């Protein structure tokens, strides 16, 4: 099993290129399975383990998938009839795998899909997904770890209101509604940029969707969709990770692919703490920090355009450099503080009260043996290692590989003392 060794004390300097967004490419790859004509070609596709998982799942359904790692392209040919069973072997590995329910159901009128897996950061129930399918006319039965979906007479457009703006449920319902008869109106839809990216791709395929980046989406069903070419948006969470790392190490880093419009809440909070962030153009930002101590701040995770839950683990490390107490209130996932115990091993002073973490700044971190409990927790431990005294050893880094391409290589190019050891 591999591990990452980090030695702290070096300010990051230079520039880093952000890869395609994990949270955009997975639903877009799945949406390509809606096409009964033509072949889809995706560019800026990150070489991540999660991309391999979704590709293997689609292959098991009869879709032809060809990934060119060097060119970062992915071709998807879904013209053959889809198999209707998404097996546990594939779906259990990753939460986003449940998104295949929509193309299977919409195209074949029947789907038998295993319950999803992924990082253990909360229950993340699929109830809203199933509610959406039921409103579109599907019969839903849950049994023995699987969900059976039937729409023998096809899906029918309707009005759906979500009690919570779930990203995954919004993606599944939008995909299914694209091939439904009539018009679907989705109220209280999630507004994340990655959903906008999927809508842009579906539009290129021939879908008719209005209301992008708003809470109300209107989808007019069409008879068929056709494969299209599309470039995946840059990963705003990866960008946030390097921005926070630059600030934490008192560095000076140009982050290419960091789009201000996707990171407004993050930039506001980092500036509030005293970090200097220059928006150079629509696709890049420069982060510098020369302050000995930052200002404490308070963060509450919320659906977009609020502060993204995927960024709070990394932000917690930056708060350790503030003079005073900062807080993070997690409202999206109930188990998102799993990194706290690992940070405590490194001398961090953090306590948990309900769904709020209180972070006491100004305490020097010490290198330690720690484990990545989930994807973003793993990223936070790398940043912690960069600012700690001594050496930090991070295990269970398979979680990190789910969302970061060549993470140690990118940090090394910025001057970090970091290496991966394969055991």
QUIGICOR-V810163 format. One record per residue. N is the residue number from 0. RES is the residue in one small letter. SS is DSSP state (H for helix, E for strand, C for the rest). PSI is psi in whole degrees, 0 to 359 (NA if undefined). OMEGA is omega in degrees with one decimal (* if undefined). Layout:
# QUIGICOR-V810163
n=N res=RES ss=SS psi=PSI omega=OMEGA
n=N res=RES ss=SS psi=PSI omega=OMEGA
This chain:
# QUIGICOR-V810163
n=0 res=x ss=C psi=134 omega=-176.4
n=1 res=x ss=C psi=159 omega=174.9
n=2 res=x ss=E psi=162 omega=178.3
n=3 res=x ss=E psi=132 omega=176.1
n=4 res=x ss=E psi=129 omega=-179.5
n=5 res=x ss=E psi=132 omega=172.6
n=6 res=x ss=E psi=127 omega=-174.0
n=7 res=x ss=C psi=172 omega=172.8
n=8 res=x ss=C psi=1 omega=-178.3
n=9 res=x ss=C psi=129 omega=175.0
n=10 res=x ss=C psi=131 omega=-180.0
n=11 res=x ss=C psi=135 omega=179.2
n=12 res=x ss=E psi=145 omega=178.5
n=13 res=x ss=E psi=210 omega=179.9
n=14 res=x ss=E psi=151 omega=-179.2
n=15 res=x ss=E psi=141 omega=179.5
n=16 res=x ss=E psi=125 omega=-179.4
n=17 res=x ss=C psi=138 omega=179.8
n=18 res=x ss=C psi=178 omega=178.1
n=19 res=x ss=E psi=153 omega=-172.1
n=20 res=x ss=C psi=124 omega=174.3
n=21 res=x ss=H psi=314 omega=-175.0
n=22 res=x ss=H psi=354 omega=173.7
n=23 res=x ss=H psi=319 omega=-174.1
n=24 res=x ss=H psi=325 omega=-176.8
n=25 res=x ss=H psi=310 omega=176.2
n=26 res=x ss=H psi=329 omega=-179.7
n=27 res=x ss=H psi=318 omega=175.4
n=28 res=x ss=H psi=318 omega=179.1
n=29 res=x ss=H psi=318 omega=179.7
n=30 res=x ss=H psi=331 omega=178.9
n=31 res=x ss=H psi=337 omega=178.9
n=32 res=x ss=H psi=353 omega=175.2
n=33 res=x ss=H psi=343 omega=-173.1
n=34 res=x ss=C psi=122 omega=176.2
n=35 res=x ss=C psi=355 omega=175.1
n=36 res=x ss=E psi=148 omega=175.9
n=37 res=x ss=C psi=173 omega=-179.6
n=38 res=x ss=C psi=136 omega=177.7
n=39 res=x ss=E psi=141 omega=175.3
n=40 res=x ss=E psi=116 omega=179.5
n=41 res=x ss=E psi=139 omega=176.5
n=42 res=x ss=E psi=167 omega=-175.4
n=43 res=x ss=C psi=40 omega=-179.6
n=44 res=x ss=C psi=120 omega=-177.0
n=45 res=x ss=C psi=145 omega=178.8
n=46 res=x ss=C psi=82 omega=-176.4
n=47 res=x ss=C psi=154 omega=178.3
n=48 res=x ss=H psi=326 omega=178.9
n=49 res=x ss=H psi=326 omega=176.9
n=50 res=x ss=H psi=322 omega=176.9
n=51 res=x ss=H psi=320 omega=-179.5
n=52 res=x ss=H psi=312 omega=-178.8
n=53 res=x ss=H psi=327 omega=177.3
n=54 res=x ss=H psi=317 omega=178.5
n=55 res=x ss=H psi=324 omega=177.9
n=56 res=x ss=H psi=313 omega=179.2
n=57 res=x ss=H psi=321 omega=177.3
n=58 res=x ss=H psi=320 omega=179.0
n=59 res=x ss=H psi=339 omega=178.7
n=60 res=x ss=C psi=1 omega=178.7
n=61 res=x ss=C psi=8 omega=179.1
n=62 res=x ss=C psi=139 omega=176.6
n=63 res=x ss=E psi=123 omega=-176.9
n=64 res=x ss=E psi=129 omega=-179.0
n=65 res=x ss=E psi=112 omega=-179.1
n=66 res=x ss=E psi=127 omega=174.6
n=67 res=x ss=E psi=103 omega=-174.4
n=68 res=x ss=C psi=321 omega=-177.7
n=69 res=x ss=C psi=319 omega=-178.6
n=70 res=x ss=C psi=354 omega=-179.0
n=71 res=x ss=C psi=43 omega=178.6
n=72 res=x ss=E psi=152 omega=178.9
n=73 res=x ss=E psi=123 omega=176.9
n=74 res=x ss=E psi=134 omega=-177.2
n=75 res=x ss=E psi=119 omega=178.4
n=76 res=x ss=E psi=106 omega=-175.9
n=77 res=x ss=C psi=27 omega=-173.4
n=78 res=x ss=C psi=336 omega=178.4
n=79 res=x ss=C psi=160 omega=177.6
n=80 res=x ss=C psi=137 omega=-179.1
n=81 res=x ss=C psi=141 omega=169.0
n=82 res=x ss=C psi=149 omega=-170.7
n=83 res=x ss=C psi=358 omega=-179.5
n=84 res=x ss=E psi=120 omega=173.7
n=85 res=x ss=E psi=108 omega=-166.9
n=86 res=x ss=C psi=155 omega=-179.2
n=87 res=x ss=H psi=322 omega=-178.8
n=88 res=x ss=H psi=325 omega=-177.6
n=89 res=x ss=H psi=311 omega=-172.0
n=90 res=x ss=H psi=328 omega=-176.8
n=91 res=x ss=C psi=345 omega=-175.7
n=92 res=x ss=C psi=342 omega=-171.3
n=93 res=x ss=C psi=136 omega=-177.7
n=94 res=x ss=H psi=316 omega=-174.4
n=95 res=x ss=H psi=348 omega=179.6
n=96 res=x ss=H psi=334 omega=-179.0
n=97 res=x ss=H psi=347 omega=178.5
n=98 res=x ss=H psi=344 omega=177.9
n=99 res=x ss=H psi=346 omega=179.4
n=100 res=x ss=H psi=319 omega=-175.4
n=101 res=x ss=H psi=305 omega=-179.4
n=102 res=x ss=H psi=324 omega=178.5
n=103 res=x ss=H psi=311 omega=-178.4
n=104 res=x ss=H psi=315 omega=-176.0
n=105 res=x ss=H psi=324 omega=-177.3
n=106 res=x ss=H psi=320 omega=-171.1
n=107 res=x ss=H psi=348 omega=179.5
n=108 res=x ss=C psi=2 omega=179.8
n=109 res=x ss=E psi=139 omega=176.5
n=110 res=x ss=E psi=139 omega=176.9
n=111 res=x ss=E psi=102 omega=-167.4
n=112 res=x ss=E psi=131 omega=177.8
n=113 res=x ss=E psi=154 omega=175.9
n=114 res=x ss=C psi=144 omega=-172.0
n=115 res=x ss=C psi=166 omega=176.4
n=116 res=x ss=C psi=210 omega=-179.4
n=117 res=x ss=C psi=195 omega=-179.9
n=118 res=x ss=C psi=142 omega=-177.7
n=119 res=x ss=C psi=60 omega=-176.5
n=120 res=x ss=C psi=8 omega=178.6
n=121 res=x ss=C psi=169 omega=-176.5
n=122 res=x ss=C psi=320 omega=-179.7
n=123 res=x ss=C psi=59 omega=-176.3
n=124 res=x ss=C psi=157 omega=-177.7
n=125 res=x ss=C psi=17 omega=-177.8
n=126 res=x ss=H psi=319 omega=-179.7
n=127 res=x ss=H psi=326 omega=175.0
n=128 res=x ss=H psi=311 omega=-176.1
n=129 res=x ss=H psi=323 omega=176.1
n=130 res=x ss=H psi=317 omega=179.2
n=131 res=x ss=H psi=316 omega=179.1
n=132 res=x ss=H psi=320 omega=178.8
n=133 res=x ss=H psi=318 omega=178.5
n=134 res=x ss=H psi=331 omega=178.2
n=135 res=x ss=C psi=0 omega=174.2
n=136 res=x ss=C psi=4 omega=-179.7
n=137 res=x ss=C psi=146 omega=171.1
n=138 res=x ss=E psi=131 omega=-173.6
n=139 res=x ss=E psi=129 omega=175.9
n=140 res=x ss=E psi=128 omega=175.6
n=141 res=x ss=E psi=131 omega=-178.2
n=142 res=x ss=E psi=128 omega=171.4
n=143 res=x ss=C psi=46 omega=175.3
n=144 res=x ss=C psi=7 omega=179.0
n=145 res=x ss=E psi=159 omega=172.6
n=146 res=x ss=E psi=127 omega=176.7
n=147 res=x ss=E psi=127 omega=-178.5
n=148 res=x ss=E psi=128 omega=179.9
n=149 res=x ss=E psi=131 omega=174.1
n=150 res=x ss=C psi=70 omega=-171.9
n=151 res=x ss=C psi=331 omega=179.3
n=152 res=x ss=C psi=15 omega=179.4
n=153 res=x ss=C psi=165 omega=178.9
n=154 res=x ss=C psi=148 omega=-178.0
n=155 res=x ss=E psi=135 omega=178.4
n=156 res=x ss=C psi=147 omega=-177.9
n=157 res=x ss=C psi=183 omega=174.1
n=158 res=x ss=E psi=131 omega=-177.3
n=159 res=x ss=E psi=133 omega=174.5
n=160 res=x ss=E psi=126 omega=176.7
n=161 res=x ss=C psi=133 omega=175.8
n=162 res=x ss=C psi=333 omega=178.2
n=163 res=x ss=C psi=140 omega=-177.5
n=164 res=x ss=C psi=73 omega=-178.6
n=165 res=x ss=C psi=130 omega=179.6
n=166 res=x ss=H psi=307 omega=-177.4
n=167 res=x ss=H psi=318 omega=179.6
n=168 res=x ss=H psi=320 omega=176.5
n=169 res=x ss=H psi=315 omega=-179.4
n=170 res=x ss=H psi=315 omega=-178.8
n=171 res=x ss=H psi=316 omega=-178.2
n=172 res=x ss=H psi=319 omega=178.5
n=173 res=x ss=H psi=314 omega=179.9
n=174 res=x ss=H psi=313 omega=-178.6
n=175 res=x ss=H psi=320 omega=-177.8
n=176 res=x ss=H psi=336 omega=179.9
n=177 res=x ss=H psi=328 omega=-179.3
n=178 res=x ss=C psi=12 omega=176.7
n=179 res=x ss=C psi=159 omega=176.4
n=180 res=x ss=E psi=124 omega=177.8
n=181 res=x ss=C psi=196 omega=-173.3
n=182 res=x ss=E psi=135 omega=176.3
n=183 res=x ss=E psi=132 omega=174.6
n=184 res=x ss=E psi=119 omega=-179.1
n=185 res=x ss=E psi=113 omega=-178.9
n=186 res=x ss=E psi=146 omega=-176.2
n=187 res=x ss=C psi=40 omega=176.2
n=188 res=x ss=C psi=153 omega=174.3
n=189 res=x ss=C psi=148 omega=-175.0
n=190 res=x ss=C psi=17 omega=-178.2
n=191 res=x ss=C psi=146 omega=179.1
n=192 res=x ss=H psi=328 omega=-179.5
n=193 res=x ss=H psi=330 omega=175.0
n=194 res=x ss=H psi=320 omega=174.6
n=195 res=x ss=H psi=323 omega=178.3
n=196 res=x ss=H psi=317 omega=178.2
n=197 res=x ss=H psi=321 omega=178.6
n=198 res=x ss=H psi=319 omega=177.6
n=199 res=x ss=H psi=319 omega=178.4
n=200 res=x ss=H psi=313 omega=179.2
n=201 res=x ss=H psi=323 omega=177.9
n=202 res=x ss=H psi=319 omega=176.7
n=203 res=x ss=H psi=334 omega=178.3
n=204 res=x ss=H psi=348 omega=179.6
n=205 res=x ss=C psi=4 omega=178.1
n=206 res=x ss=C psi=156 omega=178.3
n=207 res=x ss=E psi=99 omega=-174.6
n=208 res=x ss=E psi=130 omega=175.8
n=209 res=x ss=E psi=159 omega=179.4
n=210 res=x ss=C psi=15 omega=-179.2
n=211 res=x ss=C psi=139 omega=180.0
n=212 res=x ss=C psi=20 omega=172.5
n=213 res=x ss=C psi=172 omega=-178.7
n=214 res=x ss=C psi=354 omega=179.1
n=215 res=x ss=E psi=116 omega=178.9
n=216 res=x ss=E psi=137 omega=177.6
n=217 res=x ss=E psi=121 omega=-177.0
n=218 res=x ss=E psi=118 omega=174.7
n=219 res=x ss=E psi=120 omega=-177.6
n=220 res=x ss=C psi=145 omega=177.2
n=221 res=x ss=C psi=164 omega=-176.6
n=222 res=x ss=C psi=328 omega=-177.3
n=223 res=x ss=C psi=160 omega=173.9
n=224 res=x ss=C psi=151 omega=-175.2
n=225 res=x ss=E psi=142 omega=178.5
n=226 res=x ss=C psi=149 omega=-176.7
n=227 res=x ss=C psi=164 omega=173.5
n=228 res=x ss=E psi=142 omega=-176.1
n=229 res=x ss=E psi=141 omega=177.2
n=230 res=x ss=E psi=126 omega=-179.2
n=231 res=x ss=C psi=139 omega=178.6
n=232 res=x ss=C psi=156 omega=176.0
n=233 res=x ss=E psi=155 omega=-173.7
n=234 res=x ss=C psi=110 omega=-177.0
n=235 res=x ss=H psi=335 omega=178.1
n=236 res=x ss=H psi=320 omega=174.2
n=237 res=x ss=H psi=316 omega=178.0
n=238 res=x ss=H psi=315 omega=179.6
n=239 res=x ss=H psi=321 omega=-178.7
n=240 res=x ss=H psi=315 omega=-179.8
n=241 res=x ss=H psi=328 omega=175.6
n=242 res=x ss=H psi=315 omega=179.8
n=243 res=x ss=H psi=320 omega=178.7
n=244 res=x ss=H psi=320 omega=178.5
n=245 res=x ss=H psi=316 omega=-179.7
n=246 res=x ss=H psi=319 omega=-176.4
n=247 res=x ss=H psi=325 omega=-177.8
n=248 res=x ss=C psi=7 omega=-175.9
n=249 res=x ss=C psi=48 omega=-175.3
n=250 res=x ss=C psi=195 omega=-179.1
n=251 res=x ss=E psi=100 omega=-171.9
n=252 res=x ss=E psi=133 omega=171.6
n=253 res=x ss=E psi=119 omega=-177.3
n=254 res=x ss=E psi=104 omega=-179.3
n=255 res=x ss=E psi=126 omega=-174.8
n=256 res=x ss=C psi=1 omega=175.1
n=257 res=x ss=C psi=109 omega=-176.6
n=258 res=x ss=C psi=122 omega=-178.0
n=259 res=x ss=H psi=320 omega=-175.8
n=260 res=x ss=H psi=338 omega=178.6
n=261 res=x ss=H psi=350 omega=-172.8
n=262 res=x ss=C psi=33 omega=-175.3
n=263 res=x ss=H psi=313 omega=-177.6
n=264 res=x ss=H psi=317 omega=179.1
n=265 res=x ss=H psi=311 omega=-178.6
n=266 res=x ss=H psi=318 omega=-180.0
n=267 res=x ss=H psi=316 omega=-178.1
n=268 res=x ss=H psi=321 omega=179.3
n=269 res=x ss=H psi=320 omega=176.7
n=270 res=x ss=H psi=322 omega=177.9
n=271 res=x ss=H psi=328 omega=179.9
n=272 res=x ss=H psi=347 omega=178.5
n=273 res=x ss=C psi=6 omega=178.2
n=274 res=x ss=C psi=140 omega=177.5
n=275 res=x ss=E psi=123 omega=179.2
n=276 res=x ss=E psi=121 omega=176.7
n=277 res=x ss=E psi=126 omega=174.0
n=278 res=x ss=E psi=105 omega=-173.7
n=279 res=x ss=E psi=320 omega=174.9
n=280 res=x ss=E psi=189 omega=-174.2
n=281 res=x ss=C psi=349 omega=-177.0
n=282 res=x ss=C psi=15 omega=-179.8
n=283 res=x ss=E psi=147 omega=175.6
n=284 res=x ss=E psi=148 omega=177.0
n=285 res=x ss=E psi=132 omega=-177.0
n=286 res=x ss=E psi=126 omega=176.3
n=287 res=x ss=E psi=152 omega=177.3
n=288 res=x ss=C psi=122 omega=178.2
n=289 res=x ss=C psi=4 omega=-175.4
n=290 res=x ss=C psi=141 omega=176.7
n=291 res=x ss=C psi=316 omega=177.1
n=292 res=x ss=C psi=142 omega=176.1
n=293 res=x ss=E psi=171 omega=177.2
n=294 res=x ss=C psi=141 omega=174.0
n=295 res=x ss=C psi=157 omega=179.3
n=296 res=x ss=C psi=172 omega=179.1
n=297 res=x ss=E psi=135 omega=-178.4
n=298 res=x ss=E psi=138 omega=172.0
n=299 res=x ss=E psi=123 omega=178.9
n=300 res=x ss=E psi=140 omega=-177.2
n=301 res=x ss=C psi=161 omega=170.5
n=302 res=x ss=C psi=157 omega=179.8
n=303 res=x ss=C psi=137 omega=13.5
n=304 res=x ss=C psi=21 omega=177.4
n=305 res=x ss=C psi=185 omega=-177.8
n=306 res=x ss=E psi=125 omega=-172.8
n=307 res=x ss=C psi=130 omega=179.6
n=308 res=x ss=H psi=328 omega=-179.6
n=309 res=x ss=H psi=351 omega=-179.7
n=310 res=x ss=H psi=353 omega=-171.5
n=311 res=x ss=H psi=329 omega=178.6
n=312 res=x ss=H psi=318 omega=178.7
n=313 res=x ss=H psi=320 omega=-179.5
n=314 res=x ss=H psi=328 omega=179.2
n=315 res=x ss=H psi=322 omega=179.8
n=316 res=x ss=H psi=319 omega=178.3
n=317 res=x ss=H psi=324 omega=179.3
n=318 res=x ss=H psi=336 omega=177.4
n=319 res=x ss=C psi=346 omega=179.5
n=320 res=x ss=C psi=3 omega=179.8
n=321 res=x ss=E psi=154 omega=175.5
n=322 res=x ss=C psi=96 omega=-175.9
n=323 res=x ss=C psi=190 omega=-175.4
n=324 res=x ss=E psi=130 omega=174.9
n=325 res=x ss=E psi=162 omega=178.3
n=326 res=x ss=E psi=148 omega=170.2
n=327 res=x ss=E psi=123 omega=175.4
n=328 res=x ss=E psi=119 omega=-176.5
n=329 res=x ss=C psi=114 omega=-177.1
n=330 res=x ss=C psi=354 omega=-174.1
n=331 res=x ss=C psi=308 omega=-179.6
n=332 res=x ss=C psi=143 omega=-174.7
n=333 res=x ss=C psi=343 omega=-177.3
n=334 res=x ss=C psi=41 omega=-173.6
n=335 res=x ss=C psi=7 omega=179.0
n=336 res=x ss=C psi=26 omega=-178.0
n=337 res=x ss=C psi=341 omega=178.9
n=338 res=x ss=C psi=346 omega=-174.7
n=339 res=x ss=H psi=315 omega=-179.2
n=340 res=x ss=H psi=323 omega=178.5
n=341 res=x ss=H psi=320 omega=177.7
n=342 res=x ss=H psi=326 omega=176.6
n=343 res=x ss=H psi=327 omega=176.3
n=344 res=x ss=H psi=335 omega=-178.4
n=345 res=x ss=C psi=13 omega=175.8
n=346 res=x ss=C psi=11 omega=177.6
n=347 res=x ss=C psi=143 omega=178.6
n=348 res=x ss=E psi=94 omega=-177.2
n=349 res=x ss=E psi=135 omega=173.4
n=350 res=x ss=E psi=153 omega=-176.3
n=351 res=x ss=E psi=130 omega=173.5
n=352 res=x ss=E psi=100 omega=-177.0
n=353 res=x ss=C psi=240 omega=-179.8
n=354 res=x ss=C psi=20 omega=-179.9
n=355 res=x ss=E psi=134 omega=173.5
n=356 res=x ss=E psi=132 omega=176.4
n=357 res=x ss=E psi=118 omega=-172.7
n=358 res=x ss=E psi=116 omega=179.4
n=359 res=x ss=E psi=117 omega=-176.9
n=360 res=x ss=C psi=172 omega=173.9
n=361 res=x ss=C psi=9 omega=179.3
n=362 res=x ss=C psi=128 omega=-178.6
n=363 res=x ss=C psi=128 omega=176.0
n=364 res=x ss=C psi=149 omega=178.0
n=365 res=x ss=E psi=140 omega=178.7
n=366 res=x ss=C psi=147 omega=-177.3
n=367 res=x ss=C psi=172 omega=171.6
n=368 res=x ss=E psi=121 omega=-177.1
n=369 res=x ss=E psi=170 omega=178.8
n=370 res=x ss=E psi=144 omega=175.5
n=371 res=x ss=C psi=111 omega=-178.8
n=372 res=x ss=C psi=339 omega=175.1
n=373 res=x ss=C psi=179 omega=-173.9
n=374 res=x ss=H psi=303 omega=-174.9
n=375 res=x ss=H psi=331 omega=172.9
n=376 res=x ss=H psi=321 omega=177.7
n=377 res=x ss=H psi=319 omega=177.6
n=378 res=x ss=H psi=321 omega=-179.9
n=379 res=x ss=H psi=328 omega=179.6
n=380 res=x ss=H psi=328 omega=174.6
n=381 res=x ss=H psi=313 omega=179.1
n=382 res=x ss=H psi=319 omega=178.1
n=383 res=x ss=H psi=317 omega=178.5
n=384 res=x ss=H psi=327 omega=-179.7
n=385 res=x ss=H psi=336 omega=-177.1
n=386 res=x ss=H psi=2 omega=-177.8
n=387 res=x ss=C psi=157 omega=169.1
n=388 res=x ss=E psi=133 omega=175.1
n=389 res=x ss=C psi=202 omega=-172.2
n=390 res=x ss=E psi=135 omega=175.8
n=391 res=x ss=E psi=133 omega=178.0
n=392 res=x ss=E psi=121 omega=-177.3
n=393 res=x ss=E psi=123 omega=178.5
n=394 res=x ss=E psi=173 omega=-176.3
n=395 res=x ss=C psi=44 omega=-175.9
n=396 res=x ss=C psi=0 omega=174.1
n=397 res=x ss=H psi=332 omega=175.8
n=398 res=x ss=H psi=319 omega=-179.3
n=399 res=x ss=H psi=321 omega=-178.0
n=400 res=x ss=H psi=346 omega=176.7
n=401 res=x ss=C psi=335 omega=-172.6
n=402 res=x ss=C psi=0 omega=-178.1
n=403 res=x ss=C psi=128 omega=179.2
n=404 res=x ss=C psi=127 omega=174.5
n=405 res=x ss=C psi=48 omega=-170.5
n=406 res=x ss=H psi=317 omega=-178.6
n=407 res=x ss=H psi=327 omega=178.2
n=408 res=x ss=H psi=318 omega=179.9
n=409 res=x ss=H psi=318 omega=179.0
n=410 res=x ss=H psi=322 omega=179.0
n=411 res=x ss=H psi=322 omega=179.2
n=412 res=x ss=H psi=339 omega=176.8
n=413 res=x ss=C psi=2 omega=176.6
n=414 res=x ss=C psi=0 omega=-177.7
n=415 res=x ss=C psi=148 omega=174.1
n=416 res=x ss=E psi=90 omega=-173.3
n=417 res=x ss=E psi=139 omega=-178.6
n=418 res=x ss=E psi=148 omega=174.8
n=419 res=x ss=E psi=133 omega=178.0
n=420 res=x ss=E psi=124 omega=179.2
n=421 res=x ss=C psi=119 omega=-178.3
n=422 res=x ss=C psi=NA omega=*
